[in-house]
Amino acid sequence: MTKEIAVTSPEHYENLVIGSGEGGKYLAWHMASTGHRTAVVERRLIGGSCPNTNCLPSKNEIWSAKVADFMRHGDAFGSMVASPHVDMARVLARKKAMVDGLIAIHLNNFKATGAELIMGTAQLTGPKTVSVALNDGGTRVLTADRLFLNLGTRAAIPDVAGLAAAGPMTHVEALELDRLPERLIVIGGGYVGLELAQAFRRFGSDVTILETGPQIAAREDADVGAALIDLLRDEGIEVLLSARLLAVSGRSGAQVSVRVRLPEGEREITGTDLLVAAGRIPNTQDIGLDRAGVDCDARGYIAVNDRLETSAPDVWAIGECAGSPQFTHASMDDYRVIRDNLAGGRRSTADRLMPYCLYTDPPMARVGLSEAEATRQGIPARVARIPTAAVLRSRTMSETRGFLRAVIGDDDRILGFTMLGPEAGEVMTVVQTAMLARMPYTALRDAVIAHPTMAEGLNVLFAAAPVRVGAGL
C-alpha cells in the first residue's frame, strides 16, 4: 500500500519579507498599510536584533553601568554614597522589561498595519518561492510578486585553536548574564568590545581587551584611538594591542586562558569569561539563495546595485546582509530607498552621509571624512580642533575629557566632524544637518546657540578654523 504524502499548497503574497529587522519591518508595515498583501517571516527575534539583542539592550545596560559609575564617584559631586553593589540580576531584569515593551510595540504595529508575521525558518526553494518550517510545527510554502531579503548578520568567531571549544560569549550572551564575570577577556577592540568592556568594568569585573591591530577603534584617526585607550586604562582596563591570538584553552564561564603573541613576546592571559567581539558575518549561508538566482559577493554578502536590487528579478536585499553599513539607521534608510524607488522615484544608496556613534562614556561620534581619510584621498582641507574642556557645559558636568574636530573644504563646506565627549551624538547631528544643507562652516560659527549646551561648542570649534588662503576677513 502506497503512503500518501501531504503536499502543502503555495500561498501567494504581493510582498514577502524574510527577516523582521529594521528595514524589512518598516517596508512590510508600509506595504501592508497601503493595501498590499504582505507577510514577514521571522525565525526568532520579533523586530530583529536591534530591540532584542544589539543596539537598545546594550545601551540599556551601558546606562546601568554609568549609574554605577556615578555612584562610585558621587563624592566628587558632593553626594556621599557608600560603595555601590551591582546586582546583575536586576540589571538584566531592567533590560528585559525594556525589550518586552519593544516587542509589544512591534506586535501592535503588525496588527495595526495588517502585515502578517509568520514565525518560522525560511528556505528559498525557487524564484520568489519560500518554504517555511513553522516554529509551532508544520510547513507553509509562500510565493510572492516581490521578495525582500532582510537576513542580517551574526557575530564571527575567529579561527583560533581552541576558541570555539571554549564556548565564548558574543554580545548576545553577555547581555543575558545575571552574574558578574570575575575576570573578563574581550577579544576585539571595535565598537562592541569597547562598549561592553567599559560597562563590565564599571559593574565590577576585571577586564582585558585583546586587539589584533595596532589601534583600537581602527577606522578612526589615531588620536581617537589613543584617547580611548587612555580613557579605558584610567578606568583600570588592560588594553593589549598587536595581540596575535595563538590558542585558547579552558571554558568560558569557569576558567579560560588565551595565549597571545605581543610585540614584546608571548603571554598567557587568564580569566573566568571570554567575550568575542571580532566582527560579523552575513546570514546568507544555507538559505537557498542560489536556488532563487540571488548572487553573493566573495565575502558572502548579497550582491546589490545602488537601488538594493539583487541579481534576481523582483528581489531586493536590505540592511547588513546587503553589505550596507552595520547600523540600524542604515537599514532604515535602505527601506526608504526601496520604498521610494517602488513608487517611481530614483533614490540611491551611493554617497550617503552616514553618521555613527560609539557608546563608550564619554561617547564618540563621527559623520563624514576623518582627517586621515581626507589626507589619503588628496582632498585639500583645513582642520579645526578644540578640547572638550573648551565647551563650558562640559565643565558644569565635570566631563571634560575628549575633543571636537571638523574637516573643512576649500569651499568652506564641512567635510567631516568627529567628537569624543558628552552628548557627542547630539552635537554631531547638528553638524550633519549643516552638511546636508551644504552650509558653510561659518553658519555654525556665527549661529546663536543656547548657552550652556554642548552644541554651543560648535561656535568655539568653527571660530578656531584656519582662514582659507585668499579669503577676506
N, C-alpha and C positions, 0 to 999 in steps of 0.2 A: 504494500500500500504506500503510495506516494504522499509524503507530508507536505501540506500546503504551507507556503511561505508568505507571510503578510507583506504586502507592498505598500509603502507609505505614499500617498498621493501628494504631488507637489502643491504647495500653496504659493500664490503669486502676490507680490507686493510691487508697488511702484518704486519704492526706495527701501533698500535693505542696508543697514549699517552693522558691521561686525566690530564690536567694542564700544563701550559707553563712556569713553574718555571725553575730554573737554570738547574738542572739535566735533566728534561724532554725535554726542548727545545734543548739542545745540543745533546741529544740522537736522537731526531727526525731529526735534521739537519744532523747528521752523517748518519743515516739510509737512509734518502732520497737522500743525495748526493752520496751514493754508489749504487743507483739504486733500492731501495726498496720502494714500495708504502706505504707512511707513512702519517698519519694525527694526528693533535693535537687538542683536544677540550679544549677551554678556555672559562670560564664563563665571565670574565670581564677584567682582567689585563694582557695585552699582554706582555709576558716576565716574568710574576709572580710578586711577591711582592717586590723583591729587587730593580728593577729600578723604580717602581711605588710608593710604599708606605713605604718601610722599609729602607734598608741599604743606598742606594745612596741618596734618598731625605733627610733622617735625617742628613747625613754627609754634605750635601749641606747647610742646614740651620744652622748646628753647625758651619760651617765655616763662615757664615754670622755673627753669634754671636761672633766668635773670632775677626773678623774685628771690630765689635763694641767695643770689649774689648780693642783691640789695640788702637783705637781712644781715648777711655776713659782714657788710661794710656800713651798717647803719650808724655806727658811732661817728663816722665822718660827716654825717648829716645831722648830728645831734640827737639821734634816736638810739638809745641803748637797748640792744636786743641780745638776749642770751644766744649762745652758739646754736644756729638753726639745725634741726634734724629733718632730713628729707625722707619722706615716706613715698617710695616709688609706686606702691600700690595706689596711692591717692593721686599721684601724678598721672598714672595710667588711666585711672577712673575719669579724671577730668578730660583727658584726651578722648576717651571712648564716648563720653557724653556728647562731646562736640561732633564726633563722627556720626553717631546715631542721629543727631539733629540734622546733619547734612544729608544723610541718606533719606530721611523722611522728606526733605525738601525735593530731592531728586524724584522720589516716587510720586510725589504730588505733581511735579511737572510732567511726568509721563502720563499721568491720569488726565491732567488738565488739557494737554495738547492732543491727546489721542494716539500718541506714538506707543506701539506695543513693545513691551520689554519682555524678551524671551531669555530665560536663564538657562544656559547650556553651553556646550563646547562645539564650535563651528568647524566644519571641514568643507573646503571647496571641492566639489566633485565634477565641475564642468564650468563653462562660461556662465557667470552670473547665477550659479546654482550652488546651494549650500545645504549640507546635511548637518542637523543639529542634534547632538546627544544631550537630551534634556537632563538637567540636574536632578529632577524628581522622577526620572525614568522615562523611557520611550524615546522616540526619534521623530523629528519633523524635517521634511525636505522643503526648502524655500527657494523660489526663483524670484528674480527681480528685473525691472526695466533698468534700474541703476543700482550699482553696488559700491559701497564706500567702506574702505578698509582702514580701521582705526585700531590697529593691533598693539601699539605701544612698544615699550622696551622693558628689559629686566636687568638687574644687576649682574655684571660679569664677575666670574671667579677666575682669576689668573691661573695659568697652567704652571703651578709651582708644586714641587714634590711634597705630598702630604697635606696640602692646603684643603682640598675638597674633603678628604677623610677626617679632617679636624672639625668638621661641622661648623664653619664660621657663620656668624651673623651677617646679614646685609642690613640695610637701614630698616627693612620691613620687620625683622625680628627684634632689632634693637629698640624700636619704638613700641614693642609689645612687652618689654621687660617690666616685671613688677618687683624686681630686686635691683640692687645697685652693684654693678661689677666692681670687684675689689681693685683689679688692675686690668685696664682695657688697652689692647693693642689695636690701633687703627691702621689699616693698610690703605693708603691713598691720601694725598694732600690736596684733593679737589674740594668742591663746594660741600658735598655731603659729608666727607670725612672731617673737614674743618668745623662745620656747624655742630656735628654730633660730638666731636672730641671736646669742644669747649663746653657744651651742655653737660656732658657726663662728668667733666672735671668739676664743674660748679655744683653738680649734685653730690660730689664727694669721691669720685673714682680717681685713682692714679691713672694717667693716660700717657701713652707714647704713640706718636704718629710716625709712620714709615712712608716716606715719599721716594719713589724710584728716581725722580728727576732732580735737577739742581735747585728747583724753586717750588714752593707751594703756590697754589693758585696760578698755575703755569701760564695761563692765557693772558695774565695781566702784566703790566710793567713791573720791572724788577723792584722798584721801591714799594709797590703794593705788597709783593711777596715778603719783602724784608720787614715791613711794618706789621704784617700779620704774624710773622714769626716772633717778633718782639712781644706782641700782644699775648700770644699763646704761652710763650716761655715765662712771661711775667706772671701768668696765672698758674704756673707750675707744670705745664705740659712739656714733655720732652719731644722735640721735633728733630728727626734724623733725615737728612737729605742725601740724595745719591745713594739710597739704600737698596741695593740689589737683593731681592729675595732669593734665598738658596733652598730652604727647606722648612717645613712646618711639622711639628710633632705634638702629640697630646690631643686634648679635646677641649674645644671652646665651651665655657660654662663650668669647667673644672680646673684644669691646668693645661696651658698651651705654651709652646715655645717656638719662636721664629728665629731662624739663623739667617743673618744678613751679611752682605759684604759692603762695608763702608769705605770711603777713601783712605781711612787710616787702618783698615784691616777688618777681619771678620769679628762678628759679635753675636751673642745669643741673647735674645730679648724674651723674657718670660712674663706671663700674665695669666689671668683667670679667664679672660674672654677675648675673642677675636672678632673684629668688625672689618669686613671688606667693603671698601668704597672706591673701587678702581675702574670706574666707567660702566657703560651699559651696552647691551646688545639687543637688536630688534627681535620681536616675537614673530618672525616670519618663517621659521622652520616648521616643517611637518603640518602645515595647514592646507597644503594643496594648491599653492599659488600657481605652480606650473600647469596644473590641470585647468586653470581658469585663464591661462595665457598671460599671466602677470609676471613680468621680469623683475629681478632684483639686481642690485649692483654687486661689486666684488665684496663688499662688507656685509651683505645680507639685507640692506635697506631696499625698500621698494623703489624702483626707478620711476621718477615722475618728471613731467615738464613743469614750467613755471605756473601752470594752472592746476597742478596736482593731478593731472591725468596720467594714468598708467599706460602700459603697452597694450592693454586690453580695452576694446571699445566700451564706453559707458561704465568704466570702473575707475574710481579715484582712490587715492590714499591720503590720510590725514595724520598730522602730528609726527611723533618721533619715528614711527615705522617708515615714514616717507623721507627721513633724513632732515626734517625740519628741526630748528633749534630746540633743545630739550627743555622747553619751558611751557607751562600751561598757557601762558598768554600767546605763545607762538601757535599752539594748536587752535586757540580761539580765533586767531587771525586766519589760519587755514580754512576754518569754517566760513569766514566772511568771503575769502577768495572764491571758494566753490559756490556759495550761495549767490554771489553777485554774477559770476560767470554763467550759472544756470539760468539766471534771469535776463541774460543777453548782454551783460556788461563785459568789460575787458579788464580784469584785475589780475595782478601777478604777485608771485612771492619774491620776485627779484628785487634786490636793493631795498629790502625792508629795514627800517630803522628799529633795531631790536634791542630793547633795554633789558637789563637783568640785575639781580641783587644777590649778594652773598650775606646770609643772615647770621654772621658772627656778631659779637657785641664788642665794639660798635660794628655796624654793618658796612659793607662795601657795595657801591652801585656804579654801574657804567652804562653809557649809551654812546654809540658812535665809535670813532677811532681812538685808540690809545696813542700815547706819544710814540711808542716804538713802532706801531703799525703805520703811522704817518711817515716816519722816517724810512721804514722798509719800502713803502710804496712811492717814495720820492715826492711826496706832496709838500710843497712849501707851506710852512705853518709856524705860528707863534704859540708859545705855551705860557699860560698864566697859572700860578700855583701859590696857594696860601695855606698855612696850617689851620687846622680846625679851631685852634685856640683864638684865631683872629675873628671868629664868629662869636659875638658876645653872648648869644644864647647858650653856647656850649659851656661858658663859664658859670652860668646860673645853675647848670646841672652837674658841674664838676666832671664833665665828659669832654675833655679837650684833646683826646688822642686822635691822630689822623691828619688828613689834608684834603683839599679840594683842588682839582686841576682841570683846566679847559684847554683844548687844542683849537686854535682859531686859524682859518684860512686867509689867503691873501685878499679875498673879497669881504673880509670881516664877518663872514658867517661862521658859526660854531660847527666844528667838525667832530668833536667828541668831548665827553665830560666823564670824569672819574671822581668819586668821593669815598673816603673812608672816614666815617664819623656818624654821630647820632642823626637819625631820620634821613639817612643818605638816599633811600629810595624816593622819599617825597621830594627832596630837593632836586634829584635827578629828573623827575617828571616835569618840573618847571623848565629845565633846560631842554628836555626832549620836545616840549611844546614849542619852544622858540625855534628849535632846529626844524621841526615840521613846517613851521610858518616861514622858514628861510629868513628869519630876522637877523640883523647884525648883532654882534655881541653887545654893542653899545646900548641896545634897547634894554637889556638886563642890567647893564652897568648903571643906567640912569633911571631905571624904574623905581617908583616909590613902593617899597616893600615894607610890610608891617614890622615893627620893632617891639620886642626882640624875638625873632624867629630864626630858625636855621636857614631858611631860604634867603633871609636878608644877607647872608654871607655871599650871595651872588653879586651884590653890589660891590663888595670888597674884592672878590675874585676878579671880576672883569675890569675893575679900576686898576688892577695890577697887571693887566695885559700890556705887553710891549706895543708901542705905537707902530703901525705899519710904516715901513720906509716910504717916504714921499708923501705921507699923509699930513694934512694940516693939523692945527692944534685941536 
